[in-house]
Amino acid sequence: MPETITLDHRPDAASVEHQPPVPVVADDEHEFVPAALRRLRDAARNCCHIAARNGSYPADLAVAVLADTTAALTELAGWVAPYAGDFWPTAGGEVDVARTALTAARGHLDAARHHIDLVPAQDDSVTAVV
């Protein structure tokens, strides 16, 4: 029976808006995860290049997306750390340290999102129109 892969994260207006359907993957499909990991990397790189060249995006959306993406990376690191550790114990430990740092980053980003949701911007000239 195929196993459904899901990412557990808190839905909000920014993250629910464009969620693709969750794929169903059979246990014997060995190329699916490597391909998904490469797409994740490429999407992150493309987003960085685009954001660096175009400052026309709502800051609140950027913070929400960073928080949601960091949550997903934290979960992914939880799967990768023991898997890498089976082959390279030191590498698995380092991924686990990175997961701890991602967990802390997620907390800071969630705090920033909470602040954005509750506190008016200090300068209306930089408030994004959504």
N, CA and C atoms as a LAMMPS dump frame, in Angstrom:
ITEM: TIMESTEP
0
ITEM: NUMBER OF ATOMS
390
ITEM: BOX BOUNDS ff ff ff
-5.0000000000000000e+02 5.0000000000000000e+02
-5.0000000000000000e+02 5.0000000000000000e+02
-5.0000000000000000e+02 5.0000000000000000e+02
ITEM: ATOMS id mol type element x y z
1 1 1 N 0.837 -1.178 0
2 1 2 C 0 0 0
3 1 3 C 0.883 1.243 0
4 2 1 N 0.596 2.23 -0.838
5 2 2 C 1.42 3.442 -0.889
6 2 3 C 1.33 4.234 0.405
7 3 1 N 2.425 4.876 0.752
8 3 2 C 2.498 5.704 1.939
9 3 3 C 2.333 7.164 1.522
10 4 1 N 1.505 7.904 2.251
11 4 2 C 1.319 9.319 1.959
12 4 3 C 2.349 10.121 2.726
13 5 1 N 3.029 11.032 2.045
14 5 2 C 4.022 11.894 2.666
15 5 3 C 3.359 13.226 2.967
16 6 1 N 3.434 13.675 4.223
17 6 2 C 2.856 14.969 4.582
18 6 3 C 3.862 15.765 5.39
19 7 1 N 3.715 17.063 5.352
20 7 2 C 4.504 17.952 6.19
21 7 3 C 3.556 18.551 7.218
22 8 1 N 3.875 18.378 8.481
23 8 2 C 3.014 18.879 9.539
24 8 3 C 3.418 20.307 9.866
25 9 1 N 2.573 21.254 9.481
26 9 2 C 2.836 22.641 9.842
27 9 3 C 1.515 23.353 10.052
28 10 1 N 1.589 24.44 10.759
29 10 2 C 0.408 25.218 11.102
30 10 3 C -0.086 25.966 9.871
31 11 1 N -1.325 25.699 9.43
32 11 2 C -1.829 26.444 8.274
33 11 3 C -2.161 27.879 8.657
34 12 1 N -1.917 28.786 7.76
35 12 2 C -2.33 30.17 7.938
36 12 3 C -2.617 30.743 6.554
37 13 1 N -3.022 31.983 6.488
38 13 2 C -3.441 32.574 5.217
39 13 3 C -2.333 32.51 4.174
40 14 1 N -1.087 32.726 4.572
41 14 2 C 0.012 32.739 3.603
42 14 3 C 0.344 31.34 3.099
43 15 1 N 0.257 30.331 3.968
44 15 2 C 0.684 29.005 3.547
45 15 3 C -0.43 28.2 2.882
46 16 1 N -1.666 28.454 3.232
47 16 2 C -2.768 27.685 2.68
48 16 3 C -3.059 28.088 1.242
49 17 1 N -2.749 29.305 0.902
50 17 2 C -3.114 29.875 -0.386
51 17 3 C -2.647 29.046 -1.582
52 18 1 N -1.425 28.539 -1.561
53 18 2 C -0.873 27.861 -2.737
54 18 3 C -0.296 26.49 -2.407
55 19 1 N -0.994 25.697 -1.628
56 19 2 C -0.48 24.375 -1.294
57 19 3 C -0.817 23.384 -2.392
58 20 1 N 0.211 22.737 -2.96
59 20 2 C -0.046 21.709 -3.966
60 20 3 C -0.582 20.452 -3.28
61 21 1 N -1.222 19.575 -4.031
62 21 2 C -1.686 18.321 -3.427
63 21 3 C -0.508 17.478 -2.954
64 22 1 N -0.703 16.731 -1.891
65 22 2 C 0.346 15.876 -1.339
66 22 3 C 0.415 14.601 -2.178
67 23 1 N 1.599 14.286 -2.719
68 23 2 C 1.706 13.089 -3.565
69 23 3 C 1.658 11.802 -2.749
70 24 1 N 1.227 10.749 -3.386
71 24 2 C 1.254 9.419 -2.79
72 24 3 C 2.431 8.688 -3.429
73 25 1 N 3.287 8.119 -2.583
74 25 2 C 4.512 7.489 -3.064
75 25 3 C 4.564 6.044 -2.572
76 26 1 N 4.788 5.12 -3.477
77 26 2 C 4.954 3.71 -3.105
78 26 3 C 6.355 3.504 -2.538
79 27 1 N 6.493 2.501 -1.68
80 27 2 C 7.78 2.212 -1.042
81 27 3 C 8.877 1.878 -2.049
82 28 1 N 8.517 1.354 -3.215
83 28 2 C 9.529 0.935 -4.18
84 28 3 C 9.897 2.027 -5.189
85 29 1 N 9.403 3.224 -5.017
86 29 2 C 9.741 4.342 -5.904
87 29 3 C 10.967 5.06 -5.337
88 30 1 N 12.142 4.606 -5.751
89 30 2 C 13.385 5.071 -5.153
90 30 3 C 13.872 6.415 -5.671
91 31 1 N 13.366 6.878 -6.772
92 31 2 C 13.828 8.156 -7.327
93 31 3 C 12.976 9.334 -6.886
94 32 1 N 11.849 9.085 -6.231
95 32 2 C 10.948 10.167 -5.879
96 32 3 C 11.574 11.139 -4.871
97 33 1 N 12.13 10.623 -3.791
98 33 2 C 12.701 11.497 -2.759
99 33 3 C 13.905 12.277 -3.277
100 34 1 N 14.875 11.64 -3.961
101 34 2 C 15.976 12.44 -4.506
102 34 3 C 15.491 13.556 -5.434
103 35 1 N 14.497 13.252 -6.268
104 35 2 C 13.969 14.28 -7.174
105 35 3 C 13.293 15.399 -6.388
106 36 1 N 12.546 15.045 -5.345
107 36 2 C 11.876 16.059 -4.518
108 36 3 C 12.9 16.926 -3.787
109 37 1 N 13.981 16.309 -3.292
110 37 2 C 15.028 17.078 -2.616
111 37 3 C 15.693 18.059 -3.571
112 38 1 N 15.956 17.613 -4.794
113 38 2 C 16.565 18.521 -5.78
114 38 3 C 15.618 19.67 -6.128
115 39 1 N 14.32 19.375 -6.263
116 39 2 C 13.356 20.439 -6.556
117 39 3 C 13.285 21.436 -5.407
118 40 1 N 13.348 20.951 -4.167
119 40 2 C 13.337 21.835 -3.001
120 40 3 C 14.542 22.771 -3.045
121 41 1 N 15.707 22.213 -3.293
122 41 2 C 16.927 23.02 -3.387
123 41 3 C 16.822 24.053 -4.502
124 42 1 N 16.387 23.612 -5.676
125 42 2 C 16.3 24.511 -6.826
126 42 3 C 15.271 25.617 -6.604
127 43 1 N 14.137 25.266 -6
128 43 2 C 13.108 26.28 -5.721
129 43 3 C 13.636 27.323 -4.738
130 44 1 N 14.368 26.883 -3.721
131 44 2 C 14.93 27.829 -2.749
132 44 3 C 15.952 28.748 -3.41
133 45 1 N 16.805 28.186 -4.241
134 45 2 C 17.806 29.004 -4.948
135 45 3 C 17.125 30.023 -5.865
136 46 1 N 16.125 29.566 -6.62
137 46 2 C 15.412 30.479 -7.523
138 46 3 C 14.725 31.598 -6.761
139 47 1 N 14.108 31.269 -5.648
140 47 2 C 13.448 32.288 -4.83
141 47 3 C 14.454 33.321 -4.33
142 48 1 N 15.628 32.865 -3.897
143 48 2 C 16.668 33.793 -3.426
144 48 3 C 17.103 34.737 -4.543
145 49 1 N 17.323 34.203 -5.725
146 49 2 C 17.745 35.037 -6.855
147 49 3 C 16.672 36.059 -7.216
148 50 1 N 15.425 35.62 -7.247
149 50 2 C 14.329 36.525 -7.613
150 50 3 C 14.141 37.602 -6.55
151 51 1 N 14.129 37.219 -5.274
152 51 2 C 13.931 38.192 -4.197
153 51 3 C 15.079 39.194 -4.137
154 52 1 N 16.296 38.758 -4.458
155 52 2 C 17.452 39.657 -4.437
156 52 3 C 17.358 40.707 -5.532
157 53 1 N 16.675 40.393 -6.601
158 53 2 C 16.598 41.31 -7.741
159 53 3 C 15.303 42.123 -7.79
160 54 1 N 14.33 41.766 -6.95
161 54 2 C 13.041 42.44 -7.008
162 54 3 C 12.511 42.607 -5.597
163 55 1 N 12.454 43.833 -5.119
164 55 2 C 11.979 44.107 -3.763
165 55 3 C 10.486 44.337 -3.685
166 56 1 N 9.761 43.92 -4.682
167 56 2 C 8.319 44.171 -4.736
168 56 3 C 7.555 42.942 -4.258
169 57 1 N 7.543 42.735 -2.957
170 57 2 C 6.768 41.644 -2.366
171 57 3 C 6.401 42.048 -0.939
172 58 1 N 5.285 41.544 -0.431
173 58 2 C 4.878 41.914 0.933
174 58 3 C 5.802 41.275 1.976
175 59 1 N 6.302 42.08 2.873
176 59 2 C 7.209 41.584 3.917
177 59 3 C 6.519 40.553 4.803
178 60 1 N 5.231 40.751 5.08
179 60 2 C 4.539 39.794 5.94
180 60 3 C 4.436 38.419 5.278
181 61 1 N 4.248 38.39 3.973
182 61 2 C 4.227 37.117 3.258
183 61 3 C 5.601 36.454 3.311
184 62 1 N 6.659 37.247 3.126
185 62 2 C 8.023 36.699 3.159
186 62 3 C 8.311 36.062 4.518
187 63 1 N 7.917 36.726 5.6
188 63 2 C 8.149 36.173 6.944
189 63 3 C 7.34 34.893 7.138
190 64 1 N 6.084 34.897 6.704
191 64 2 C 5.237 33.706 6.851
192 64 3 C 5.802 32.529 6.059
193 65 1 N 6.263 32.793 4.847
194 65 2 C 6.828 31.717 4.02
195 65 3 C 8.128 31.2 4.635
196 66 1 N 8.965 32.098 5.144
197 66 2 C 10.19 31.648 5.812
198 66 3 C 9.867 30.769 7.019
199 67 1 N 8.86 31.162 7.795
200 67 2 C 8.477 30.37 8.969
201 67 3 C 7.98 28.989 8.553
202 68 1 N 7.109 28.94 7.553
203 68 2 C 6.565 27.651 7.107
204 68 3 C 7.645 26.77 6.481
205 69 1 N 8.529 27.37 5.699
206 69 2 C 9.595 26.61 5.06
207 69 3 C 10.583 26.091 6.098
208 70 1 N 10.886 26.893 7.096
209 70 2 C 11.775 26.46 8.165
210 70 3 C 11.153 25.316 8.951
211 71 1 N 9.843 25.363 9.153
212 71 2 C 9.157 24.249 9.822
213 71 3 C 9.307 22.969 9.009
214 72 1 N 9.141 23.077 7.692
215 72 2 C 9.284 21.904 6.83
216 72 3 C 10.726 21.389 6.852
217 73 1 N 11.702 22.298 6.81
218 73 2 C 13.11 21.882 6.854
219 73 3 C 13.445 21.229 8.19
220 74 1 N 12.856 21.718 9.269
221 74 2 C 13.066 21.119 10.586
222 74 3 C 12.575 19.678 10.594
223 75 1 N 11.387 19.465 10.027
224 75 2 C 10.847 18.104 9.961
225 75 3 C 11.721 17.215 9.083
226 76 1 N 12.151 17.739 7.953
227 76 2 C 13.012 16.98 7.045
228 76 3 C 14.323 16.61 7.726
229 77 1 N 14.904 17.546 8.458
230 77 2 C 16.157 17.261 9.176
231 77 3 C 15.953 16.15 10.2
232 78 1 N 14.766 16.074 10.785
233 78 2 C 14.471 14.998 11.729
234 78 3 C 14.488 13.619 11.077
235 79 1 N 14.141 13.576 9.79
236 79 2 C 14.208 12.308 9.058
237 79 3 C 15.627 12.028 8.561
238 80 1 N 16.327 13.068 8.15
239 80 2 C 17.649 12.897 7.544
240 80 3 C 18.718 12.572 8.586
241 81 1 N 18.644 13.167 9.772
242 81 2 C 19.699 12.973 10.777
243 81 3 C 19.935 11.495 11.099
244 82 1 N 18.92 10.732 11.467
245 82 2 C 19.211 9.327 11.764
246 82 3 C 19.581 8.52 10.529
247 83 1 N 19.01 8.891 9.382
248 83 2 C 19.317 8.172 8.142
249 83 3 C 20.783 8.385 7.759
250 84 1 N 21.238 9.636 7.766
251 84 2 C 22.653 9.916 7.479
252 84 3 C 23.542 9.296 8.561
253 85 1 N 23.053 9.34 9.807
254 85 2 C 23.823 8.793 10.918
255 85 3 C 24.052 7.301 10.83
256 86 1 N 23.161 6.593 10.112
257 86 2 C 23.37 5.15 9.91
258 86 3 C 24.653 4.891 9.13
259 87 1 N 24.999 5.787 8.234
260 87 2 C 26.183 5.614 7.382
261 87 3 C 27.38 6.421 7.881
262 88 1 N 27.121 7.627 8.371
263 88 2 C 28.161 8.527 8.857
264 88 3 C 27.685 9.127 10.186
265 89 1 N 28.012 8.503 11.299
266 89 2 C 27.514 8.963 12.598
267 89 3 C 27.795 10.437 12.884
268 90 1 N 28.981 10.912 12.515
269 90 2 C 29.304 12.323 12.757
270 90 3 C 28.402 13.232 11.935
271 91 1 N 28.164 12.875 10.678
272 91 2 C 27.288 13.677 9.818
273 91 3 C 25.867 13.697 10.376
274 92 1 N 25.389 12.551 10.847
275 92 2 C 24.06 12.504 11.45
276 92 3 C 23.96 13.416 12.661
277 93 1 N 25.02 13.444 13.463
278 93 2 C 25.043 14.346 14.621
279 93 3 C 25.018 15.804 14.21
280 94 1 N 25.742 16.118 13.143
281 94 2 C 25.752 17.506 12.652
282 94 3 C 24.385 17.911 12.108
283 95 1 N 23.707 16.998 11.411
284 95 2 C 22.362 17.304 10.922
285 95 3 C 21.426 17.51 12.103
286 96 1 N 21.614 16.732 13.168
287 96 2 C 20.785 16.911 14.359
288 96 3 C 21.035 18.271 15.006
289 97 1 N 22.293 18.719 15.026
290 97 2 C 22.609 20.066 15.536
291 97 3 C 21.926 21.119 14.657
292 98 1 N 21.967 20.911 13.343
293 98 2 C 21.298 21.837 12.421
294 98 3 C 19.798 21.849 12.678
295 99 1 N 19.214 20.688 12.979
296 99 2 C 17.78 20.638 13.281
297 99 3 C 17.461 21.479 14.51
298 100 1 N 18.318 21.42 15.504
299 100 2 C 18.115 22.241 16.701
300 100 3 C 18.151 23.727 16.333
301 101 1 N 19.1 24.104 15.482
302 101 2 C 19.186 25.506 15.042
303 101 3 C 17.956 25.887 14.214
304 102 1 N 17.479 24.985 13.367
305 102 2 C 16.269 25.257 12.588
306 102 3 C 15.058 25.417 13.499
307 103 1 N 14.991 24.625 14.562
308 103 2 C 13.894 24.743 15.52
309 103 3 C 13.916 26.119 16.169
310 104 1 N 15.109 26.584 16.544
311 104 2 C 15.235 27.931 17.131
312 104 3 C 14.855 29.004 16.113
313 105 1 N 15.311 28.838 14.865
314 105 2 C 14.976 29.804 13.818
315 105 3 C 13.471 29.841 13.59
316 106 1 N 12.844 28.683 13.593
317 106 2 C 11.391 28.642 13.418
318 106 3 C 10.691 29.413 14.529
319 107 1 N 11.175 29.28 15.755
320 107 2 C 10.589 30.029 16.872
321 107 3 C 10.702 31.528 16.665
322 108 1 N 11.859 31.978 16.213
323 108 2 C 12.048 33.414 15.959
324 108 3 C 11.153 33.895 14.815
325 109 1 N 11.048 33.101 13.765
326 109 2 C 10.209 33.492 12.63
327 109 3 C 8.73 33.487 13.002
328 110 1 N 8.304 32.531 13.811
329 110 2 C 6.92 32.538 14.287
330 110 3 C 6.653 33.752 15.162
331 111 1 N 7.64 34.14 15.975
332 111 2 C 7.493 35.349 16.793
333 111 3 C 7.387 36.584 15.91
334 112 1 N 8.183 36.632 14.852
335 112 2 C 8.107 37.761 13.917
336 112 3 C 6.74 37.793 13.244
337 113 1 N 6.246 36.638 12.817
338 113 2 C 4.92 36.574 12.179
339 113 3 C 3.843 37.028 13.152
340 114 1 N 3.937 36.586 14.39
341 114 2 C 2.974 36.986 15.42
342 114 3 C 3 38.504 15.609
343 115 1 N 4.2 39.069 15.65
344 115 2 C 4.347 40.515 15.82
345 115 3 C 3.729 41.263 14.629
346 116 1 N 3.981 40.785 13.429
347 116 2 C 3.426 41.411 12.226
348 116 3 C 1.901 41.372 12.263
349 117 1 N 1.351 40.244 12.723
350 117 2 C -0.108 40.102 12.771
351 117 3 C -0.761 41.017 13.8
352 118 1 N -0.036 41.343 14.874
353 118 2 C -0.652 42.078 15.98
354 118 3 C -0.27 43.542 16.089
355 119 1 N 0.859 43.926 15.549
356 119 2 C 1.356 45.286 15.742
357 119 3 C 1.36 46.025 14.41
358 120 1 N 0.737 47.219 14.369
359 120 2 C 0.766 47.985 13.112
360 120 3 C 2.2 48.364 12.742
361 121 1 N 2.461 48.467 11.433
362 121 2 C 3.781 48.879 10.963
363 121 3 C 4.058 50.293 11.463
364 122 1 N 5.32 50.563 11.791
365 122 2 C 5.696 51.887 12.302
366 122 3 C 5.749 52.923 11.198
367 123 1 N 5.929 52.491 9.975
368 123 2 C 6.041 53.416 8.861
369 123 3 C 5.11 52.934 7.751
370 124 1 N 3.979 53.629 7.57
371 124 2 C 2.989 53.201 6.596
372 124 3 C 3.535 53.195 5.165
373 125 1 N 4.615 53.906 4.928
374 125 2 C 5.161 53.949 3.576
375 125 3 C 5.765 52.599 3.176
376 126 1 N 6.086 51.747 4.151
377 126 2 C 6.655 50.446 3.815
378 126 3 C 5.656 49.318 4.024
379 127 1 N 4.438 49.632 4.438
380 127 2 C 3.426 48.605 4.619
381 127 3 C 2.974 48.086 3.268
382 128 1 N 3.076 46.809 3.083
383 128 2 C 2.702 46.207 1.789
384 128 3 C 1.191 46.219 1.618
385 129 1 N 0.759 46.447 0.427
386 129 2 C -0.648 46.377 0.086
387 129 3 C -0.907 44.997 -0.483
388 130 1 N -1.786 44.253 0.162
389 130 2 C -2.066 42.888 -0.277
390 130 3 C -3.453 42.822 -0.873
